[in-house]
């Protein structure tokens, strides 16, 4: 075949990469006409984080630990250039949704509104929030005067679905929900306290995964997850000395959605690192190729650095989706990074 004709065919076969790459993409043929080059400027996926914080009487120290260790948690996402949003709600939010018309002091729609401790109020924090760390510390320390009937599942649903919080979650963002409580969830239909796993109106854990699928219009793990900071075992429960129940339902929802399970008795610096690692793994850079490559010929270059092939910390080729994923934390690109993928295409 004429070399000029081959080059023209190759050029017309290339289109813009999709997925995490939303920058200005360009493509060219290398000097060897059988090898393709796909080049792009990397744009990280947007990230929306909702913390559902138990505001009952035993949670003061946990709220303080969240405030103290937040800078280390968010610094990773700031340094990588994530476009993030962070909001906080409490374990009382369900009163403003399920029972908004009930005759009780907590039953009003304002319970569903995101919480702010700043003045003036900032209900959703983001990259541009002045004094971000102190603003988060103010927002997350929601107090300890809330109900002892902690229903974090239904409070998550109430806050996300509230008309007072419209616009928080962006359709193209990854949603990370973090539940923090030293008690088990018993979300159910009746307003009265009932901490029985066999009660007839207890909401199934799976129903909240279904809610999140409907709310996001997306899939667990790849588009949202629920992580938990709770009582995970008898040792932790005994150390608290207050007869708390182990968070079996929290752990089940984390498993269903690919979230991180963390003990409320562990150091919060470790806990938040685990959660950030989970989010990173689920929002890692991914680039779709427009031709099937000869895998042994693939070269991935980020800002001039040749990245090793690795399923744990480097690039990985998925033949099913015909995509390149950057695994691990070492080589994850920052916003604006230059990405080049060279490869020999398979023969047609």
N, C-alpha and C positions, 0 to 999 in steps of 0.2 A: 504493500500500500504506500502511496506517496506520503512522504514525511509531513508535508504541510497539511495534507488531508487528515492524517492521524492526529496531529496537534489540534486541529479545529474540532475534531470529534471529541477529543479529551476535554477541551475547554467547555463545550456545550454540555458535557455530562456532569459538570460540577455545579453544585448549588450551595447556598449558605447552610452552615451547620445549625442545628437546633438544640433544644435542651437548655443547659446552663449557659451556653454561649449566646449572648444577646448583644455582643459588641459588633463593630464594623468588621465583617469577615472578608478576606480576600483569598484567592486561590491562584496558584500558578503551577506550570509544569517545570520540573527541574531540567537541568541540562541533559540528563538521561531521560529520553521521552517516555520510557516505560514507568517512571516513578512519579507519584503525585505528591503535592504539598498542599496541606490545608492550614491556613494561618488565621488567627483570630486574636482579638483582645478579650480577655476573660472578664466576665461579670458574674459575681457570686449570686446565688439564689437569695431572694428576699427571705427574711426570717421574722415570724410573729411569735412572741412568747407570752403565754398567760400563766401567771402563778395563782393558784387557788390556795389561800393560806387559812388554816384553822385559827380562828380568833377567840377560842374558848380560854378558860382561865389558866390552863397549864402550858401555854405556848409562848410565854414571854422570852425565854432563853433561845428558843428556836428562831423566833423572829429576829432577835438580835444577831444570831449567828448568820442568818441570811444577809442581813445588812452589812456585817463585817466582811464577809467573804465574797460579796458580789463583785468588787473590782476585778478580782482574778478571773471570775467567770466571764465577765463581759469583755475583758481586754482582748481575749482571743478573737472574738468576732469583730471588734473594732479594728484590730491590727490587720485582719484579713479583708477589711473593707465591706463587711456585710451591711446591707440596708435592713436594719432591725427595728422592731417595735416591741415594747414591753409594757404589759398591764398587770394589775393586781386586783383580785377579788377575794372574798372571804367565804368561809363555810356557812355564812348566813344568807348568801345570795338567793337561795331557793325560796326563802320566805317571800321575796318580791316577785316570784314567778308562779309557783304552784299554789301559794296560799295568799296571794296579794289581796284578796277580798275577805279573808278571815279576820275575825275580831281579836287581833293580837298586836302587841306593841311593835313587834318586828315586821309585821306583815304590810309592807309598802314597797312600791316599785323601785324606790331609791336603793333598796338593798342590792339590786342587780347592777347598779352603776359601778364602774371601776373605781377603786379607792385611790385617793390622793391625800398625802399629808403635807404637801408643799403649799406655800402661799406666794403668789396665786396658785390655784390648783392646776396640776399637770396630770391628767389621767392616763395618757399614753406617752411613754418615754421613747425617744429614738436617738439616732446618731447626733442630732443637732441640739439635744436637750442640754441647756447650760448646767454645769455642776451635776453631771449625770449620776455619779456615785452617791452624792448626798441626797439627790432627789429620789433615787431608788430606796435609800435607807428610810426616808420619810414615808414613802408609799407602802413599803412592805411591812413596816411595824404598825399593823392595823389594830393593835390593842387586844385586850383579853377579856372584854366584857360581853362577848358573843354567847350564843346558845351552846349548851352542852350537848345538843342534838346535832352533831356535826355531819352534814351530808355534802361531801365535796363533789360527788358525781353530779348530783342534781344542781349544785351551785355552779359548777363549770358550765353546764348546759344553760342555766338561767342567765349567766353573764354573757356568754357568747351569743345567745339569741335575743338579748335585750335590745329594745329600740333605743335605749340610752347609750349604747355602745356601738351603734351602727358605723361600719367602715373600718373597724379595727383590723379584721383579718382581710388580707389582700388575696385575690384569687390565685395569683402566681407566687404566693409565698408559702414556705414550709411552716406549719403550725406546730409549735411545741408547747404542750400543757404540762405544768409541773404542779403536782399535788403535795402539800406539806401538812401533815397531821400526825398527832400521837394517838389517834383513835381510828377505829375501823369505820368504813362507810356503810350506812344502812339506808340508803335512799329508797323511799317507798311512797305510796300514794297518800297515806294518812298523815295528818299534822302531828299526831301524838308520837312520842318517843317509843321506838320498838327496836331493840337490838337483838333480833332473832333472825337467823339465817333461813328459817323455815316459814316466816310470815308470808301470807298469801299475796300481799301487794308489794313485796320487795322487788325492786327493779333489777333485772338481770344485768350482769356486767357487760355482756355482749350487746345489750341495747344501747349502751353508751358508745361503743365502737361504731354501731350503726348510725347513731346520731352524728358523730364526727364525720363519717363518710358522707352523709347527706349534707351537713353544714359546709364542708369543704368542697364537695363534689369531686372528691379525690380518694386516694387509697392510703391505708395505714402503712407505716414504715417509710414509704417513698414520699408521702406528702404530709403526714402528721404522725405524731406519737404522743403518748402520755407517760411521763416519768413520775416516780413517786419518792418521797422522803417520808418514811413511816416506820412503824414498829414491825420489823421483819421476823423476829424470832423471840423465843422465850427468854433468852439472856437479856436482850434489850428491854423487854417488858418488865423483867424483874428489877433491872437497874433503875427504872423509873419509879417503881414502888407504888403505883397508883391503880393497879388492876386494869390497865388498858388492854384492849384486844389486839391481837396480831392482825396486820392489814392484809388479810388474804385476798380481799376483793381488789385492793389497790394493785397488788402484785399480778393478779389475773389480767387486769386491764393493761398494765405495762407489757405483759407477755403478748397480749392480743395485738398491740399497736407498735411493738418494737421499741418501747421505752426502756429507761434505766431504772432498776430497783435499788433503792438506797436506804440505809438504816438511819433513822433520826438520832440514833445514839452514836453514830460515827462522826468524825471531824467534818465539819461542813466544807472545808477546803477540798477534801477528798470527794465528798458527795457531789459538789458542783463541778469538779473536774470530770467526774464520771458522766454527768449529764451533758456537759459541753462536748465530751468525746462522742457521745451517742448522737448528738445533733450534727456534729461534724461528719460522722460516718454516713449519715442519712442525707446530707446536703452537699456531698463531695462533688467535685468537678466531674462532668460527664460530657463527652463530645461524640456526636454521631457521624459516622463516615458514610460517604455516598457511593462507595465501591467496596466490595469485599477485598480485604487486603491479604497478601501473603504475610502471615503473622510474624515470621522470622525477619521480615524486612522493616517492620514498624520501628520508627524512631520518634519519640516524644520529647520535645524541647520546650522548656518553660524559662523565659527570660534568659535564653542562651545556655541553659544548663540541661544536659542530656539526662533524662529521667530513667532510672532502671525499671525493668519489667518485674513486677511483684504483685501478688494477690493481696499482700498485707501492707506494703509501704512502697508504692511505685505505681506504674501504669498497668492496667489489666484490660485485655481485649475480651469482650463478650460477643461471641459469634451469633447469638440469637438476635440481639438488638443491633448488631454491627456497630458497636460503640466502644470508645476508650474511656475508662474510668480511672481517676487518680485516687488511689487508696492511701489510708494512713494519714498522719499529720505532717510528715516531714516535707512532702512536695506539694501540698495543697497550694494552688496559686492564690496570690492576693488580687484584689480588684485592680484591673488595668494591666495585669500581667500579659506578656506576649506569648501565645501558645502556637507552636508549629508541630504538625504531625506529618511525617513523611512515610510513604509506604509504596511498595510495588503492588499493583492491583492483580487479583487473580485473573487468569485468562478467561475470556468470554466463551 
